[in-house]
Amino acid sequence: MTDTPDSKAGTLLVASHIKPWSDSNNNERIDKFNGLLLTPNLDKAFDRGYITFDKSGGIIISSQLNSPLGFGITNELNIPVNKLNQKHFEYLDFHRKRIFISED
């Protein structure tokens, strides 16, 4: 994620909790592995459950998101697996099961 371009005024990335603050205990709230750096459009879609990430860092897009391409969200987006730790995957598992709006 360090290859992401920045603006002259500061970062364009948003620190996003994987397991939401409201669902986390005090340790999880400050756990560095309970976070991802995302662009604002991905952050909002992630928080609302319209996208999540699989065990290899690949994006999963909910069928409930109308026109994902209009938001710059494509199936080619991913988080490089070497940027993720096993603890990230534990939080992402929670996100896939409890936050993501699945097809069923």
N, CA, C and O atoms as CSV, one atom per row, in Angstrom:
chain,resi,resn,atom,element,x,y,z
A,1,MET,N,N,0.812,-1.186,0.000
A,1,MET,CA,C,0.000,0.000,0.000
A,1,MET,C,C,0.860,1.257,0.000
A,1,MET,O,O,0.343,2.355,-0.201
A,2,THR,N,N,2.136,1.117,0.217
A,2,THR,CA,C,3.002,2.289,0.214
A,2,THR,C,C,3.180,2.860,-1.184
A,2,THR,O,O,3.673,3.977,-1.341
A,3,ASP,N,N,2.780,2.095,-2.209
A,3,ASP,CA,C,2.899,2.579,-3.582
A,3,ASP,C,C,1.737,3.470,-3.990
A,3,ASP,O,O,1.742,4.010,-5.096
A,4,THR,N,N,0.752,3.636,-3.135
A,4,THR,CA,C,-0.415,4.446,-3.459
A,4,THR,C,C,-0.014,5.910,-3.556
A,4,THR,O,O,0.647,6.427,-2.656
A,5,PRO,N,N,-0.408,6.594,-4.645
A,5,PRO,CA,C,-0.049,8.008,-4.777
A,5,PRO,C,C,-0.711,8.855,-3.699
A,5,PRO,O,O,-1.778,8.520,-3.184
A,6,ASP,N,N,-0.062,9.941,-3.377
A,6,ASP,CA,C,-0.526,10.852,-2.347
A,6,ASP,C,C,-0.777,12.211,-2.987
A,6,ASP,O,O,-0.357,12.463,-4.116
A,7,SER,N,N,-1.459,13.077,-2.265
A,7,SER,CA,C,-1.655,14.440,-2.757
A,7,SER,C,C,-0.617,15.347,-2.115
A,7,SER,O,O,0.040,14.953,-1.152
A,8,LYS,N,N,-0.466,16.536,-2.630
A,8,LYS,CA,C,0.480,17.490,-2.040
A,8,LYS,C,C,-0.018,17.983,-0.686
A,8,LYS,O,O,0.780,18.405,0.151
A,9,ALA,N,N,-1.335,17.930,-0.464
A,9,ALA,CA,C,-1.910,18.410,0.797
A,9,ALA,C,C,-1.950,17.336,1.869
A,9,ALA,O,O,-2.296,17.627,3.014
A,10,GLY,N,N,-1.608,16.108,1.529
A,10,GLY,CA,C,-1.647,15.030,2.516
A,10,GLY,C,C,-2.137,13.748,1.900
A,10,GLY,O,O,-2.292,13.637,0.684
A,11,THR,N,N,-2.370,12.808,2.736
A,11,THR,CA,C,-2.765,11.485,2.256
A,11,THR,C,C,-4.192,11.468,1.716
A,11,THR,O,O,-5.050,12.221,2.175
A,12,LEU,N,N,-4.427,10.622,0.761
A,12,LEU,CA,C,-5.768,10.395,0.231
A,12,LEU,C,C,-6.374,9.126,0.819
A,12,LEU,O,O,-7.513,8.774,0.512
A,13,LEU,N,N,-5.619,8.452,1.653
A,13,LEU,CA,C,-6.075,7.190,2.215
A,13,LEU,C,C,-6.790,7.407,3.542
A,13,LEU,O,O,-6.528,8.364,4.271
A,14,VAL,N,N,-7.710,6.475,3.828
A,14,VAL,CA,C,-8.489,6.515,5.062
A,14,VAL,C,C,-8.167,5.249,5.848
A,14,VAL,O,O,-8.172,4.149,5.295
A,15,ALA,N,N,-7.887,5.407,7.137
A,15,ALA,CA,C,-7.683,4.251,8.008
A,15,ALA,C,C,-9.055,3.694,8.357
A,15,ALA,O,O,-9.849,4.347,9.034
A,16,SER,N,N,-9.321,2.499,7.895
A,16,SER,CA,C,-10.632,1.881,8.061
A,16,SER,C,C,-10.538,0.673,8.981
A,16,SER,O,O,-9.710,-0.211,8.764
A,17,HIS,N,N,-11.381,0.631,10.005
A,17,HIS,CA,C,-11.451,-0.561,10.855
A,17,HIS,C,C,-12.068,-1.705,10.053
A,17,HIS,O,O,-13.030,-1.502,9.312
A,18,ILE,N,N,-11.524,-2.878,10.202
A,18,ILE,CA,C,-12.110,-4.063,9.566
A,18,ILE,C,C,-13.305,-4.522,10.397
A,18,ILE,O,O,-14.420,-4.633,9.889
A,19,LYS,N,N,-13.064,-4.782,11.654
A,19,LYS,CA,C,-14.156,-5.067,12.586
A,19,LYS,C,C,-14.580,-3.716,13.150
A,19,LYS,O,O,-13.777,-3.037,13.790
A,20,PRO,N,N,-15.813,-3.324,12.925
A,20,PRO,CA,C,-16.231,-1.973,13.320
A,20,PRO,C,C,-15.979,-1.673,14.796
A,20,PRO,O,O,-16.035,-2.553,15.655
A,21,TRP,N,N,-15.702,-0.403,15.053
A,21,TRP,CA,C,-15.463,0.106,16.402
A,21,TRP,C,C,-16.568,-0.345,17.344
A,21,TRP,O,O,-16.296,-0.781,18.463
A,22,SER,N,N,-17.814,-0.242,16.895
A,22,SER,CA,C,-18.961,-0.574,17.753
A,22,SER,C,C,-19.038,-2.060,18.100
A,22,SER,O,O,-19.660,-2.424,19.097
A,23,ASP,N,N,-18.420,-2.920,17.299
A,23,ASP,CA,C,-18.423,-4.363,17.541
A,23,ASP,C,C,-17.143,-4.852,18.218
A,23,ASP,O,O,-17.028,-6.026,18.570
A,24,SER,N,N,-16.186,-3.945,18.396
A,24,SER,CA,C,-14.870,-4.320,18.909
A,24,SER,C,C,-14.748,-4.068,20.402
A,24,SER,O,O,-15.381,-3.170,20.957
A,25,ASN,N,N,-13.907,-4.898,21.044
A,25,ASN,CA,C,-13.560,-4.609,22.439
A,25,ASN,C,C,-12.414,-3.593,22.427
A,25,ASN,O,O,-11.922,-3.227,21.360
A,26,ASN,N,N,-11.993,-3.141,23.600
A,26,ASN,CA,C,-10.969,-2.096,23.667
A,26,ASN,C,C,-9.651,-2.506,23.008
A,26,ASN,O,O,-8.994,-1.678,22.377
A,27,ASN,N,N,-9.260,-3.767,23.146
A,27,ASN,CA,C,-8.020,-4.229,22.512
A,27,ASN,C,C,-8.146,-4.259,20.997
A,27,ASN,O,O,-7.215,-3.877,20.288
A,28,GLU,N,N,-9.292,-4.712,20.494
A,28,GLU,CA,C,-9.495,-4.769,19.046
A,28,GLU,C,C,-9.546,-3.378,18.432
A,28,GLU,O,O,-9.117,-3.188,17.294
A,29,ARG,N,N,-10.059,-2.415,19.161
A,29,ARG,CA,C,-10.162,-1.045,18.647
A,29,ARG,C,C,-8.800,-0.439,18.334
A,29,ARG,O,O,-8.672,0.365,17.411
A,30,ILE,N,N,-7.796,-0.819,19.092
A,30,ILE,CA,C,-6.469,-0.239,18.876
A,30,ILE,C,C,-5.493,-1.221,18.224
A,30,ILE,O,O,-4.322,-0.892,18.032
A,31,ASP,N,N,-5.958,-2.409,17.887
A,31,ASP,CA,C,-5.112,-3.414,17.246
A,31,ASP,C,C,-4.776,-2.963,15.822
A,31,ASP,O,O,-5.668,-2.738,15.004
A,32,LYS,N,N,-3.488,-2.837,15.542
A,32,LYS,CA,C,-3.067,-2.367,14.218
A,32,LYS,C,C,-3.490,-3.315,13.100
A,32,LYS,O,O,-3.539,-2.907,11.940
A,33,PHE,N,N,-3.790,-4.549,13.419
A,33,PHE,CA,C,-4.226,-5.498,12.400
A,33,PHE,C,C,-5.725,-5.412,12.115
A,33,PHE,O,O,-6.220,-6.053,11.188
A,34,ASN,N,N,-6.438,-4.629,12.901
A,34,ASN,CA,C,-7.866,-4.402,12.670
A,34,ASN,C,C,-8.040,-3.143,11.820
A,34,ASN,O,O,-8.924,-2.327,12.079
A,35,GLY,N,N,-7.209,-2.998,10.830
A,35,GLY,CA,C,-7.299,-1.815,9.992
A,35,GLY,C,C,-6.716,-2.034,8.620
A,35,GLY,O,O,-5.826,-2.860,8.413
A,36,LEU,N,N,-7.245,-1.270,7.691
A,36,LEU,CA,C,-6.741,-1.231,6.324
A,36,LEU,C,C,-6.672,0.226,5.898
A,36,LEU,O,O,-7.483,1.041,6.339
A,37,LEU,N,N,-5.718,0.560,5.050
A,37,LEU,CA,C,-5.683,1.875,4.432
A,37,LEU,C,C,-6.381,1.761,3.087
A,37,LEU,O,O,-5.937,1.031,2.201
A,38,LEU,N,N,-7.476,2.492,2.947
A,38,LEU,CA,C,-8.289,2.429,1.737
A,38,LEU,C,C,-8.539,3.828,1.195
A,38,LEU,O,O,-8.483,4.807,1.939
A,39,THR,N,N,-8.812,3.920,-0.086
A,39,THR,CA,C,-9.247,5.198,-0.642
A,39,THR,C,C,-10.657,5.469,-0.121
A,39,THR,O,O,-11.359,4.531,0.257
A,40,PRO,N,N,-11.084,6.732,-0.094
A,40,PRO,CA,C,-12.399,7.053,0.483
A,40,PRO,C,C,-13.564,6.264,-0.115
A,40,PRO,O,O,-14.460,5.850,0.620
A,41,ASN,N,N,-13.570,6.049,-1.430
A,41,ASN,CA,C,-14.672,5.293,-2.042
A,41,ASN,C,C,-14.689,3.841,-1.557
A,41,ASN,O,O,-15.756,3.288,-1.291
A,42,LEU,N,N,-13.521,3.232,-1.443
A,42,LEU,CA,C,-13.456,1.852,-0.949
A,42,LEU,C,C,-13.770,1.787,0.538
A,42,LEU,O,O,-14.421,0.848,0.995
A,43,ASP,N,N,-13.311,2.777,1.293
A,43,ASP,CA,C,-13.603,2.823,2.720
A,43,ASP,C,C,-15.104,2.836,2.974
A,43,ASP,O,O,-15.598,2.069,3.799
A,44,LYS,N,N,-15.825,3.691,2.280
A,44,LYS,CA,C,-17.273,3.797,2.480
A,44,LYS,C,C,-17.969,2.497,2.069
A,44,LYS,O,O,-18.844,2.011,2.786
A,45,ALA,N,N,-17.587,1.938,0.926
A,45,ALA,CA,C,-18.197,0.683,0.473
A,45,ALA,C,C,-17.882,-0.460,1.436
A,45,ALA,O,O,-18.734,-1.312,1.685
A,46,PHE,N,N,-16.667,-0.484,1.978
A,46,PHE,CA,C,-16.253,-1.508,2.930
A,46,PHE,C,C,-17.039,-1.371,4.231
A,46,PHE,O,O,-17.558,-2.354,4.759
A,47,ASP,N,N,-17.123,-0.141,4.745
A,47,ASP,CA,C,-17.868,0.091,5.992
A,47,ASP,C,C,-19.334,-0.290,5.865
A,47,ASP,O,O,-19.930,-0.796,6.816
A,48,ARG,N,N,-19.910,-0.053,4.710
A,48,ARG,CA,C,-21.332,-0.350,4.498
A,48,ARG,C,C,-21.587,-1.800,4.098
A,48,ARG,O,O,-22.740,-2.212,3.972
A,49,GLY,N,N,-20.525,-2.575,3.897
A,49,GLY,CA,C,-20.669,-3.996,3.579
A,49,GLY,C,C,-20.860,-4.310,2.110
A,49,GLY,O,O,-21.243,-5.427,1.763
A,50,TYR,N,N,-20.597,-3.337,1.234
A,50,TYR,CA,C,-20.755,-3.572,-0.198
A,50,TYR,C,C,-19.540,-4.241,-0.828
A,50,TYR,O,O,-19.624,-4.793,-1.925
A,51,ILE,N,N,-18.418,-4.190,-0.133
A,51,ILE,CA,C,-17.227,-4.923,-0.572
A,51,ILE,C,C,-16.576,-5.559,0.649
A,51,ILE,O,O,-16.776,-5.127,1.784
A,52,THR,N,N,-15.812,-6.572,0.387
A,52,THR,CA,C,-14.954,-7.182,1.402
A,52,THR,C,C,-13.776,-7.784,0.662
A,52,THR,O,O,-13.658,-7.619,-0.552
A,53,PHE,N,N,-12.910,-8.474,1.373
A,53,PHE,CA,C,-11.726,-9.066,0.757
A,53,PHE,C,C,-11.610,-10.522,1.173
A,53,PHE,O,O,-11.873,-10.874,2.323
A,54,ASP,N,N,-11.210,-11.373,0.220
A,54,ASP,CA,C,-11.099,-12.801,0.500
A,54,ASP,C,C,-9.749,-13.130,1.130
A,54,ASP,O,O,-8.963,-12.235,1.442
A,55,LYS,N,N,-9.493,-14.416,1.311
A,55,LYS,CA,C,-8.289,-14.873,2.013
A,55,LYS,C,C,-7.002,-14.644,1.229
A,55,LYS,O,O,-5.908,-14.805,1.770
A,56,SER,N,N,-7.126,-14.271,-0.036
A,56,SER,CA,C,-5.927,-13.951,-0.816
A,56,SER,C,C,-5.821,-12.450,-1.080
A,56,SER,O,O,-4.968,-12.012,-1.852
A,57,GLY,N,N,-6.689,-11.660,-0.437
A,57,GLY,CA,C,-6.658,-10.210,-0.602
A,57,GLY,C,C,-7.497,-9.704,-1.759
A,57,GLY,O,O,-7.570,-8.497,-1.990
A,58,GLY,N,N,-8.133,-10.614,-2.490
A,58,GLY,CA,C,-8.974,-10.213,-3.621
A,58,GLY,C,C,-10.289,-9.603,-3.160
A,58,GLY,O,O,-10.854,-10.000,-2.141
A,59,ILE,N,N,-10.757,-8.644,-3.918
A,59,ILE,CA,C,-12.006,-7.975,-3.569
A,59,ILE,C,C,-13.202,-8.861,-3.882
A,59,ILE,O,O,-13.199,-9.610,-4.859
A,60,ILE,N,N,-14.212,-8.764,-3.048
A,60,ILE,CA,C,-15.510,-9.401,-3.288
A,60,ILE,C,C,-16.515,-8.257,-3.293
A,60,ILE,O,O,-16.594,-7.482,-2.339
A,61,ILE,N,N,-17.275,-8.159,-4.367
A,61,ILE,CA,C,-18.241,-7.073,-4.523
A,61,ILE,C,C,-19.645,-7.624,-4.361
A,61,ILE,O,O,-20.013,-8.594,-5.023
A,62,SER,N,N,-20.425,-7.021,-3.493
A,62,SER,CA,C,-21.804,-7.450,-3.272
A,62,SER,C,C,-22.653,-7.155,-4.502
A,62,SER,O,O,-22.495,-6.119,-5.149
A,63,SER,N,N,-23.543,-8.069,-4.810
A,63,SER,CA,C,-24.489,-7.830,-5.914
A,63,SER,C,C,-25.462,-6.710,-5.566
A,63,SER,O,O,-26.177,-6.216,-6.437
A,64,GLN,N,N,-25.493,-6.310,-4.309
A,64,GLN,CA,C,-26.386,-5.232,-3.871
A,64,GLN,C,C,-25.824,-3.837,-4.192
A,64,GLN,O,O,-26.528,-2.839,-4.044
A,65,LEU,N,N,-24.576,-3.769,-4.625
A,65,LEU,CA,C,-23.971,-2.487,-5.002
A,65,LEU,C,C,-24.275,-2.223,-6.467
A,65,LEU,O,O,-23.787,-2.924,-7.353
A,66,ASN,N,N,-25.078,-1.214,-6.707
A,66,ASN,CA,C,-25.405,-0.833,-8.077
A,66,ASN,C,C,-24.233,-0.086,-8.699
A,66,ASN,O,O,-23.664,0.812,-8.079
A,67,SER,N,N,-23.882,-0.450,-9.901
A,67,SER,CA,C,-22.839,0.224,-10.685
A,67,SER,C,C,-21.508,0.388,-9.948
A,67,SER,O,O,-21.033,1.512,-9.783
A,68,PRO,N,N,-20.903,-0.706,-9.506
A,68,PRO,CA,C,-19.624,-0.578,-8.808
A,68,PRO,C,C,-18.564,0.145,-9.641
A,68,PRO,O,O,-17.746,0.883,-9.093
A,69,LEU,N,N,-18.573,-0.060,-10.950
A,69,LEU,CA,C,-17.592,0.593,-11.802
A,69,LEU,C,C,-17.704,2.111,-11.704
A,69,LEU,O,O,-16.696,2.811,-11.796
A,70,GLY,N,N,-18.905,2.623,-11.522
A,70,GLY,CA,C,-19.104,4.058,-11.354
A,70,GLY,C,C,-18.434,4.603,-10.112
A,70,GLY,O,O,-18.201,5.808,-10.012
A,71,PHE,N,N,-18.123,3.739,-9.171
A,71,PHE,CA,C,-17.422,4.133,-7.945
A,71,PHE,C,C,-15.945,3.736,-8.005
A,71,PHE,O,O,-15.226,3.834,-7.012
A,72,GLY,N,N,-15.504,3.286,-9.186
A,72,GLY,CA,C,-14.110,2.875,-9.337
A,72,GLY,C,C,-13.811,1.532,-8.716
A,72,GLY,O,O,-12.657,1.233,-8.408
A,73,ILE,N,N,-14.837,0.714,-8.527
A,73,ILE,CA,C,-14.677,-0.591,-7.890
A,73,ILE,C,C,-14.774,-1.671,-8.961
A,73,ILE,O,O,-15.807,-1.828,-9.611
A,74,THR,N,N,-13.678,-2.414,-9.134
A,74,THR,CA,C,-13.648,-3.480,-10.135
A,74,THR,C,C,-13.136,-4.768,-9.490
A,74,THR,O,O,-12.542,-4.750,-8.412
A,75,ASN,N,N,-13.379,-5.865,-10.165
A,75,ASN,CA,C,-12.931,-7.175,-9.664
A,75,ASN,C,C,-11.411,-7.313,-9.651
A,75,ASN,O,O,-10.883,-8.238,-9.033
A,76,GLU,N,N,-10.705,-6.414,-10.318
A,76,GLU,CA,C,-9.243,-6.489,-10.358
A,76,GLU,C,C,-8.588,-5.903,-9.105
A,76,GLU,O,O,-7.392,-6.101,-8.888
A,77,LEU,N,N,-9.347,-5.190,-8.285
A,77,LEU,CA,C,-8.777,-4.584,-7.074
A,77,LEU,C,C,-8.428,-5.669,-6.064
A,77,LEU,O,O,-9.147,-6.657,-5.915
A,78,ASN,N,N,-7.322,-5.467,-5.380
A,78,ASN,CA,C,-6.920,-6.416,-4.349
A,78,ASN,C,C,-5.935,-5.752,-3.396
A,78,ASN,O,O,-5.359,-4.704,-3.690
A,79,ILE,N,N,-5.766,-6.376,-2.279
A,79,ILE,CA,C,-4.730,-5.991,-1.331
A,79,ILE,C,C,-3.634,-7.035,-1.494
A,79,ILE,O,O,-3.894,-8.227,-1.328
A,80,PRO,N,N,-2.415,-6.611,-1.814
A,80,PRO,CA,C,-1.337,-7.602,-1.964
A,80,PRO,C,C,-1.227,-8.469,-0.706
A,80,PRO,O,O,-1.148,-7.951,0.408
A,81,VAL,N,N,-1.224,-9.765,-0.892
A,81,VAL,CA,C,-1.239,-10.690,0.235
A,81,VAL,C,C,-0.026,-10.489,1.141
A,81,VAL,O,O,-0.094,-10.783,2.334
A,82,ASN,N,N,1.073,-9.997,0.595
A,82,ASN,CA,C,2.258,-9.765,1.435
A,82,ASN,C,C,2.076,-8.541,2.339
A,82,ASN,O,O,2.923,-8.286,3.195
A,83,LYS,N,N,1.004,-7.789,2.170
A,83,LYS,CA,C,0.697,-6.651,3.031
A,83,LYS,C,C,-0.246,-7.044,4.167
A,83,LYS,O,O,-0.565,-6.224,5.028
A,84,LEU,N,N,-0.694,-8.310,4.165
A,84,LEU,CA,C,-1.644,-8.783,5.159
A,84,LEU,C,C,-0.995,-9.795,6.094
A,84,LEU,O,O,-0.138,-10.581,5.694
A,85,ASN,N,N,-1.422,-9.753,7.332
A,85,ASN,CA,C,-0.941,-10.636,8.385
A,85,ASN,C,C,-2.074,-11.601,8.741
A,85,ASN,O,O,-3.233,-11.326,8.434
A,86,GLN,N,N,-1.759,-12.709,9.375
A,86,GLN,CA,C,-2.786,-13.669,9.785
A,86,GLN,C,C,-3.879,-13.002,10.616
A,86,GLN,O,O,-5.049,-13.367,10.505
A,87,LYS,N,N,-3.511,-12.031,11.444
A,87,LYS,CA,C,-4.518,-11.338,12.262
A,87,LYS,C,C,-5.449,-10.500,11.398
A,87,LYS,O,O,-6.630,-10.371,11.722
A,88,HIS,N,N,-4.947,-9.926,10.299
A,88,HIS,CA,C,-5.838,-9.241,9.358
A,88,HIS,C,C,-6.911,-10.217,8.868
A,88,HIS,O,O,-8.092,-9.879,8.795
A,89,PHE,N,N,-6.471,-11.437,8.534
A,89,PHE,CA,C,-7.399,-12.426,7.995
A,89,PHE,C,C,-8.479,-12.808,9.001
A,89,PHE,O,O,-9.615,-13.082,8.616
A,90,GLU,N,N,-8.135,-12.826,10.279
A,90,GLU,CA,C,-9.146,-13.122,11.306
A,90,GLU,C,C,-10.210,-12.028,11.339
A,90,GLU,O,O,-11.402,-12.323,11.427
A,91,TYR,N,N,-9.785,-10.773,11.269
A,91,TYR,CA,C,-10.745,-9.669,11.233
A,91,TYR,C,C,-11.530,-9.674,9.921
A,91,TYR,O,O,-12.731,-9.401,9.918
A,92,LEU,N,N,-10.868,-9.982,8.819
A,92,LEU,CA,C,-11.570,-10.040,7.530
A,92,LEU,C,C,-12.609,-11.156,7.504
A,92,LEU,O,O,-13.654,-11.018,6.868
A,93,ASP,N,N,-12.329,-12.248,8.184
A,93,ASP,CA,C,-13.308,-13.330,8.286
A,93,ASP,C,C,-14.571,-12.815,8.987
A,93,ASP,O,O,-15.686,-13.103,8.552
A,94,PHE,N,N,-14.392,-12.057,10.066
A,94,PHE,CA,C,-15.524,-11.431,10.751
A,94,PHE,C,C,-16.271,-10.525,9.780
A,94,PHE,O,O,-17.499,-10.573,9.710
A,95,HIS,N,N,-15.546,-9.705,9.033
A,95,HIS,CA,C,-16.169,-8.765,8.107
A,95,HIS,C,C,-16.987,-9.502,7.046
A,95,HIS,O,O,-18.114,-9.107,6.747
A,96,ARG,N,N,-16.432,-10.559,6.484
A,96,ARG,CA,C,-17.159,-11.332,5.456
A,96,ARG,C,C,-18.436,-11.943,6.017
A,96,ARG,O,O,-19.463,-11.978,5.340
A,97,LYS,N,N,-18.369,-12.426,7.261
A,97,LYS,CA,C,-19.520,-13.118,7.852
A,97,LYS,C,C,-20.570,-12.176,8.436
A,97,LYS,O,O,-21.761,-12.486,8.406
A,98,ARG,N,N,-20.139,-11.022,8.968
A,98,ARG,CA,C,-21.072,-10.173,9.737
A,98,ARG,C,C,-21.395,-8.827,9.098
A,98,ARG,O,O,-22.451,-8.258,9.373
A,99,ILE,N,N,-20.515,-8.309,8.258
A,99,ILE,CA,C,-20.709,-6.964,7.701
A,99,ILE,C,C,-21.054,-7.019,6.210
A,99,ILE,O,O,-21.935,-6.291,5.754
A,100,PHE,N,N,-20.380,-7.860,5.464
A,100,PHE,CA,C,-20.589,-7.952,4.027
A,100,PHE,C,C,-22.024,-8.340,3.697
A,100,PHE,O,O,-22.597,-9.240,4.311
A,101,ILE,N,N,-22.585,-7.654,2.731
A,101,ILE,CA,C,-23.942,-7.950,2.266
A,101,ILE,C,C,-23.816,-9.009,1.177
A,101,ILE,O,O,-23.526,-8.695,0.023
A,102,SER,N,N,-24.035,-10.255,1.552
A,102,SER,CA,C,-23.846,-11.363,0.612
A,102,SER,C,C,-25.038,-11.492,-0.331
A,102,SER,O,O,-26.066,-10.831,-0.188
A,103,GLU,N,N,-24.842,-12.368,-1.287
A,103,GLU,CA,C,-25.858,-12.559,-2.317
A,103,GLU,C,C,-27.100,-13.279,-1.803
A,103,GLU,O,O,-28.159,-13.199,-2.427
A,104,ASP,N,N,-26.989,-13.985,-0.671
A,104,ASP,CA,C,-28.183,-14.719,-0.205
A,104,ASP,C,C,-29.037,-13.920,0.703
A,104,ASP,O,O,-30.067,-14.407,1.169
